[in-house]
Amino acid sequence: MDISVGFWLLCLFLTMIALSVPIAIAIAMSSLIIMYTILPFDVASMTAGQKIVTGVDSFSLLAIPFFILAGNIMNRGGIAGRLVNFAKLLVGKMPGSLAHVNILSNMMFGAVSGSAVAAAAAVGKTLAPEMKKEGYDKAFSTAVNVASCPAGLLIPPSNSLIVFSVVSGGTSVAALFVAGYVPGILMGLSCMVVAYFIAKKKGYNSHTAPRPAFKEALSIIWQALPSLGLIFVVIGGIIGGVFTATEGACIAVLYSFILSLCYRSLTLSDMKSISIETTEITGIMLFIIGASTIMSWAMAFTGLPGMISDWMLSISDNPIIIFILMNIILLIIGMFMDLTPALLIFTPIFMPIATQLGMHPIHFAMMIIFNLCIGIATPPVGTALFVGSSVSGVKIEKVIRAILPFCAVLIVTLLFITFIPALSLALPTAFGLIQ
């Protein structure tokens, strides 16, 4: 097969993205057009239909709608406010304390909900008025919220890690979940470092509210523990082999539902709108996954992954050069494409190159997801950027200027993740999940 066909597939797809065609439609249409040029109409149509079905025919993917449902229940169930109060207790007297509270809250809420956008909306709505009252610049407050919300996509449970497991050919979900802790925490800490220095420079002092009394502090901890307990129940069960990731997602739904009812912040009537929202998000994700399966097959059939691999390896056989080049390409892709479709399309292209150069699949997963998480917070397509901006009411242009220092430090952290394998592999190795 002429690999130039694969090149035209990529060009056609990027052209559709530039023309603002919805991502799933762009993936499916560009793949079908190329398939119709190289195969008979009936064969191409039947193959495309089969690939869509087989692409979503995975037991592991059942975890995604359940984790989405659990996240939506938590978003409505008053959990964000309790985690924010807990974060205030931890960092309430640091310079720029409310910025650190925002970051910690995003890490915790993003982890229990599995959604960067949900974290940006819930935590942003809770903290934006307080930060304004304390004299924080609104653009800085929004930048803090947007830059830190993707940390929850690395800290498990995470739909992105499940998607990677499927598209990579069955990488252990338990190993991926355990490996995600260190990169996710490092993402949050990187944002805290930037927030600390900016707060010192601009004079954002610690939170002016008095430190809670011992009894009140115990009450705050007590109210937050059940929410944080979800992580220990789900992840502990998966790592301990008590249940699979899919079964753990079902337990997460039951746990979050009972907890929200106990908090009396969720009624049974709320479940109708929550179920509709979950169905819509799940449908979109599964359509993207099915369409991406067509593209993956088309790329493999036309030899595009091999072409890209040969091109990259022709530049240099030095792993450092190749990994830096890979990260640059992914950073650019992340600026124009959401995380899930980018993960589905480019994992099959770059993973063989990475493993050929000695990178463990778990390590590669942390690198590519961390990289694409940065894209969620950057223009022009960063979903978290738009959500955070709409929540705070700050113009995108102002947020972009304020977020640049965060992005710079996150890229430095990405290089640490890329070139220090132990940051990704130490924990799963210690738990006996990988050799």
C-alpha positions in Angstrom: 0.0 0.0 0.0 1.3 3.5 -1.0 2.0 5.3 2.3 1.2 8.6 0.6 -2.5 7.6 1.1 -1.9 7.6 4.8 -0.4 11.0 4.5 -3.5 12.3 2.7 -5.7 10.7 5.4 -3.9 12.8 8.1 -4.1 15.9 5.9 -7.8 15.4 5.3 -8.4 14.9 9.0 -6.5 18.0 10.0 -8.2 20.1 7.3 -11.6 19.1 8.8 -10.5 20.0 12.3 -9.3 23.4 11.0 -12.8 23.9 9.4 -14.4 23.2 12.8 -16.0 20.0 11.8 -17.0 18.1 15.0 -14.1 15.8 16.1 -16.0 12.5 15.8 -17.4 13.4 12.4 -13.9 14.5 11.2 -12.4 11.2 12.3 -15.1 9.1 10.7 -15.5 11.0 7.4 -11.7 11.4 6.7 -11.3 7.7 7.3 -14.2 6.7 5.1 -13.2 8.9 2.3 -9.7 7.3 2.2 -11.2 3.8 2.5 -13.5 4.4 -0.4 -10.5 5.4 -2.6 -8.6 2.2 -1.9 -11.3 -0.4 -1.4 -14.6 -1.3 -3.2 -17.6 0.6 -1.8 -19.3 -2.4 -0.2 -16.1 -3.7 1.4 -15.2 -0.3 2.8 -18.7 0.3 4.2 -18.8 -3.2 5.8 -15.3 -2.9 7.3 -16.1 0.5 8.8 -19.3 -0.8 10.4 -17.5 -3.8 11.8 -14.7 -1.6 13.2 -17.2 0.7 15.0 -18.8 -2.3 16.6 -15.6 -4.1 17.6 -14.2 -0.8 18.8 -16.8 -0.3 21.5 -17.2 -4.1 22.2 -15.0 -4.1 25.3 -15.9 -5.1 28.9 -13.4 -2.5 30.1 -15.2 0.3 28.4 -18.3 -0.4 30.5 -16.4 1.3 33.3 -16.6 4.7 31.5 -20.4 5.4 31.7 -20.4 4.3 35.3 -17.5 6.5 36.3 -19.2 9.4 34.3 -22.4 8.7 36.2 -20.6 8.7 39.6 -18.8 12.0 38.7 -22.1 13.6 37.8 -23.7 12.5 41.0 -20.8 13.9 43.0 -21.0 17.2 41.1 -24.6 17.6 42.2 -24.2 15.9 45.6 -22.4 18.7 47.6 -19.1 16.9 47.6 -17.1 19.7 46.1 -17.9 22.1 49.0 -16.7 19.6 51.6 -13.4 19.0 49.8 -12.8 22.8 49.4 -13.3 23.2 53.2 -10.8 20.3 53.8 -8.3 22.0 51.4 -8.6 25.3 53.3 -7.8 23.4 56.5 -4.6 22.1 54.9 -3.2 25.2 53.3 -5.2 28.1 54.8 -2.2 30.1 56.0 0.1 29.8 53.0 0.8 32.9 50.8 -1.8 32.7 48.1 -3.7 30.2 50.2 -6.9 30.3 48.2 -5.0 29.5 45.0 -3.5 26.5 46.8 -7.0 25.6 48.0 -8.2 25.7 44.4 -5.4 23.4 43.2 -5.9 20.9 46.1 -9.6 20.9 45.6 -9.3 20.2 41.9 -6.9 17.3 42.6 -9.3 15.8 45.1 -12.6 16.5 43.3 -11.0 15.6 39.9 -9.9 12.3 41.4 -13.2 11.3 42.8 -15.2 12.5 39.8 -12.8 11.6 37.0 -13.6 14.8 35.1 -11.4 17.9 34.6 -14.3 19.9 33.3 -16.5 19.0 36.3 -13.7 19.9 38.7 -13.2 23.3 36.9 -16.9 24.1 37.1 -17.6 22.9 40.6 -14.5 24.2 42.3 -14.4 27.4 40.2 -18.0 28.3 41.2 -17.2 27.6 44.9 -14.0 29.6 45.1 -14.2 32.3 42.5 -16.4 34.6 44.7 -14.1 34.1 47.7 -10.9 34.8 45.7 -12.5 38.0 44.4 -13.4 39.1 47.9 -9.8 38.4 49.1 -8.4 40.7 46.3 -7.1 38.1 43.9 -6.9 39.1 40.2 -9.7 37.3 38.4 -7.5 36.2 35.5 -5.0 34.7 37.9 -7.8 32.9 39.8 -9.2 31.5 36.6 -5.7 30.4 35.4 -5.1 28.6 38.6 -8.4 26.7 38.3 -7.9 25.8 34.6 -4.3 24.7 34.9 -4.9 22.4 37.9 -8.2 20.8 37.0 -6.6 18.2 34.6 -4.7 16.6 37.5 -7.8 14.5 38.2 -7.4 12.8 34.8 -4.2 11.2 36.1 -5.2 10.6 39.7 -7.5 7.5 39.6 -10.1 6.5 39.0 -9.7 8.0 35.5 -11.6 7.3 32.3 -8.5 8.4 30.3 -6.5 5.5 31.8 -9.2 3.1 30.9 -9.3 4.3 27.3 -5.5 3.9 27.1 -5.8 0.3 28.5 -8.2 -0.5 25.7 -6.4 1.2 22.8 -3.0 -0.1 23.9 -4.1 -3.7 23.7 -5.0 -4.5 27.3 -2.5 -2.7 29.5 -3.4 -3.5 33.1 -5.9 -1.0 34.4 -4.8 -1.6 38.0 -1.2 -0.8 37.1 -2.2 2.3 35.2 -4.3 3.5 38.1 -1.5 3.1 40.6 1.0 4.7 38.2 -1.2 7.7 37.8 -0.8 9.0 41.4 2.7 10.4 41.2 2.3 12.2 37.8 -1.1 13.6 39.0 0.3 14.8 42.3 3.3 16.3 40.5 0.9 18.2 38.2 -0.8 19.7 41.2 2.4 20.5 43.0 3.8 22.2 39.9 0.8 24.5 39.8 1.2 25.2 43.5 4.8 26.3 43.0 3.8 28.8 40.3 0.9 30.0 42.4 3.2 30.5 45.4 5.7 32.7 43.6 3.0 34.8 41.8 1.2 35.2 45.2 4.4 36.4 46.8 5.1 38.8 44.0 1.6 40.3 43.9 1.0 40.2 47.7 -1.8 37.7 47.9 -1.5 36.8 51.5 -3.0 33.9 53.4 -6.7 33.5 53.8 -8.0 36.2 56.3 -10.6 34.0 57.9 -9.6 32.8 61.4 -8.2 29.3 61.7 -11.0 26.9 62.7 -11.1 25.7 66.3 -10.0 22.1 67.0 -13.6 20.8 67.2 -14.5 22.6 63.9 -11.4 21.2 62.2 -12.4 17.7 63.2 -15.9 18.3 61.8 -14.4 19.4 58.5 -12.2 16.4 58.3 -15.1 14.1 59.2 -17.3 15.5 56.5 -14.5 15.2 53.8 -13.4 11.7 54.7 -16.4 9.9 53.2 -15.8 11.7 49.9 -12.1 10.8 49.8 -13.0 7.3 50.9 -14.3 6.6 47.4 -10.8 6.6 46.1 -9.6 4.1 48.7 -12.6 1.8 48.2 -12.5 1.7 44.4 -8.7 1.7 43.9 -8.1 -0.6 46.9 -10.6 -3.1 45.5 -9.1 -3.0 42.0 -5.5 -3.3 43.2 -6.4 -6.0 45.7 -8.2 -8.0 43.0 -11.5 -7.9 44.8 -13.2 -6.5 41.7 -12.4 -5.4 38.2 -12.3 -1.7 37.1 -15.8 -2.1 35.6 -17.2 -3.5 38.8 -15.3 -0.8 40.7 -17.1 1.8 38.6 -20.5 0.4 39.6 -19.5 0.5 43.2 -18.4 4.1 42.7 -21.9 4.9 41.5 -23.6 3.2 44.5 -21.1 4.8 46.9 -21.6 8.3 45.5 -25.4 8.0 45.3 -25.7 6.8 49.0 -23.2 9.5 50.1 -25.1 12.3 48.3 -28.4 11.1 49.8 -26.8 11.1 53.3 -25.6 14.7 52.6 -29.2 15.5 51.7 -28.0 17.5 48.7 -29.4 15.1 46.1 -33.0 13.9 45.5 -34.3 11.1 43.5 -35.8 13.6 41.1 -32.3 14.9 40.3 -31.4 11.5 38.9 -33.4 12.1 35.7 -31.3 15.0 34.6 -28.1 13.3 35.8 -29.0 10.2 33.8 -29.7 12.2 30.7 -26.4 14.1 31.0 -24.5 10.8 31.6 -26.2 9.2 28.5 -25.3 12.2 26.3 -21.6 12.2 27.4 -21.3 8.4 27.1 -22.8 8.5 23.6 -20.4 11.1 22.5 -17.4 9.2 24.0 -18.4 5.9 22.5 -19.0 7.4 19.1 -15.5 8.9 19.2 -14.0 5.6 20.3 -15.8 3.8 17.5 -14.9 6.4 14.8 -11.3 6.3 16.1 -11.2 2.5 15.6 -12.0 3.1 11.9 -9.2 5.6 11.7 -6.7 3.3 13.5 -7.5 0.5 11.0 -7.2 2.9 8.0 -3.9 4.2 9.3 -2.5 0.7 9.8 -3.8 -0.4 6.3 -2.2 2.6 4.6 1.1 2.2 6.6 0.9 5.6 8.2 2.3 4.6 11.6 5.3 3.0 9.9 5.8 6.1 7.8 5.8 8.3 10.9 8.1 5.9 12.8 10.6 5.7 9.9 10.5 9.5 9.6 11.2 10.1 13.3 13.9 7.4 13.5 15.5 8.9 10.4 16.0 12.2 12.3 17.9 10.5 15.1 18.3 7.1 16.9 18.8 8.9 20.2 15.8 8.2 22.5 16.1 11.6 24.1 15.7 13.4 20.8 12.9 11.2 19.7 11.0 11.6 23.0 11.4 15.4 22.9 10.1 15.4 19.3 7.2 13.1 20.3 6.3 15.5 23.1 6.4 18.5 20.9 4.1 16.9 18.4 1.7 15.8 21.1 1.7 19.3 22.7 0.7 20.8 19.4 -2.0 18.1 18.9 -3.3 18.7 22.4 -3.9 22.4 21.5 -6.3 21.4 18.8 -7.8 18.1 19.8 -9.5 16.9 23.0 -7.7 14.3 25.1 -9.8 11.2 24.4 -9.7 11.3 20.5 -6.0 12.3 20.6 -5.3 9.3 22.9 -7.2 7.0 20.6 -5.6 8.2 17.4 -2.0 8.8 18.4 -1.4 6.0 20.9 -1.2 3.3 18.1 1.2 5.6 16.2 3.7 6.6 19.0 3.5 3.6 21.4 5.4 1.2 19.1 8.1 3.8 18.6 8.4 4.4 22.4 8.5 0.7 23.2 11.0 0.1 20.5 13.2 2.6 22.2 12.8 0.9 25.6 9.9 2.8 27.2 7.5 0.7 29.3 3.9 1.0 28.1 2.8 2.2 31.6 5.5 4.9 31.4 4.4 5.9 27.9 0.8 6.1 29.2 1.8 8.6 31.9 3.8 10.7 29.3 1.1 10.9 26.7 -1.8 11.6 29.1 0.2 14.2 31.1 1.1 15.8 27.8 -2.5 15.9 26.5 -3.7 17.1 29.9 -1.8 20.3 29.3 -3.7 20.7 26.0 -7.0 20.7 27.9 -5.9 24.0 29.5 -4.5 25.7 26.3 -6.1 27.5 23.4 -7.7 27.1 20.9 -9.7 24.0 21.8 -8.9 23.6 25.5 -12.3 22.6 27.1 -11.2 23.4 30.6 -10.0 26.8 29.5 -13.5 27.7 28.1 -15.3 26.2 31.1 -13.1 28.0 33.6 -13.5 31.3 31.7 -17.3 31.0 31.5 -17.5 30.2 35.3 -15.4 33.2 36.3 -16.6 35.6 33.6 -13.1 36.5 32.5 -12.3 36.9 28.8 -10.2 34.1 27.2 -7.4 36.5 26.2 -6.8 37.5 29.8 -6.8 33.9 31.0 -4.4 32.9 28.3 -1.8 35.5 29.4 -2.2 34.4 33.1 -1.9 30.7 32.4 1.4 30.9 30.4 3.6 30.5 33.6 1.6 27.5 34.6 2.0 25.9 31.2 5.7 26.5 31.2 6.3 24.8 34.5 3.9 21.9 33.5 6.0 21.3 30.4 9.2 21.1 32.6 7.3 18.6 34.8 6.4 16.7 31.6 10.1 16.4 30.8 10.7 14.9 34.3 7.9 12.4 33.7 9.4 11.5 30.3 13.0 11.0 31.3 12.6 9.7 34.9 10.8 6.3 34.5 10.7 5.7 38.2 8.1 8.5 38.6 5.7 6.4 36.7 6.9 2.8 37.4 8.0 2.8 41.0 4.5 2.5 42.6 3.1 -0.3 40.3 6.4 -2.1 40.7 6.2 -1.9 44.5 2.6 -3.2 44.4 3.7 -6.1 42.2 1.6 -5.1 39.3 4.5 -4.9 36.8 7.9 -6.6 36.8 
